[in-house]
């Protein structure tokens, strides 16, 4: 484009060279192409979908026995078993496979997998059954993990577990579960049977029939557990704590969580002899967080 300016006109006679330069820049900006603001334009405040990552398919089970192994961008069509320390699994999906046996998608319970990190990974079975579960074990960290369509999403029976920035949702549930003698499934978001130094922070847990978080002490004592900053719903009581034969749960913090609905209108169930720090919790459906006290 060529812009013609007649400096003999009275309106422009006073302009200096600097003034003409500024005017020219302003006109060019005004005439520049504008971004499309029509109906197909995405609002800048709306979330933008991440580009689809190409995943390499791994057919069959993956058993990791080399310390420090990094698994990245795999579509794993089998079960994963970690039997080495300091393994990282990232940007992947674990689908499992068809089986008539227990279908644990990620096993980290051999005592050999300390330092396991699972990051930005989906755990979602292709084949569903009453024996389908998500992550079993201890000594692991889950960050940004999406677990769904399993009975128990995470099953802990040892020390040093961190679960953060993750979603556990859409659990499998069977009205007549053959693994429970025809009774309904006992699906939990997170079940803690034994262990200490367990942190569950900034997650979203929903849709489990029994509890979003269940402490059972079925295998031994549980202590030093922090449940904080989560969005929790579902279950009979959303957070359910039992002592069994191992006495009070020591060092329990349940704080700054947002509670949704549950089957029994019960947010937290605690035995009378277990003390918990419960500051900062809030209810999304009523005025107060509902805490029940009874032995179990």
Protein Blocks (a to p, Z undefined) as FASTA:
>chain_A
ZZdddfkbmklmmpcfklmmmmmmmmmmmmpccddfbfklccfkbccddddddddddedj
dddfbghiacehiacdbddddfbehiacehiacebjadfbdcdfbacfeopaghiacehi
acddfbdcfkbcfbecehiacehiacehifbfbacdbehiadehiacehiacdfbafkln
opacdddfbdcfbdehiadehiacehiakbmbdceklnbccehiadehiaceejjblbac
dfkjnopaehiacehiacdddfkopabdcdfklccdfehiacfkbmbdcdddddZZ
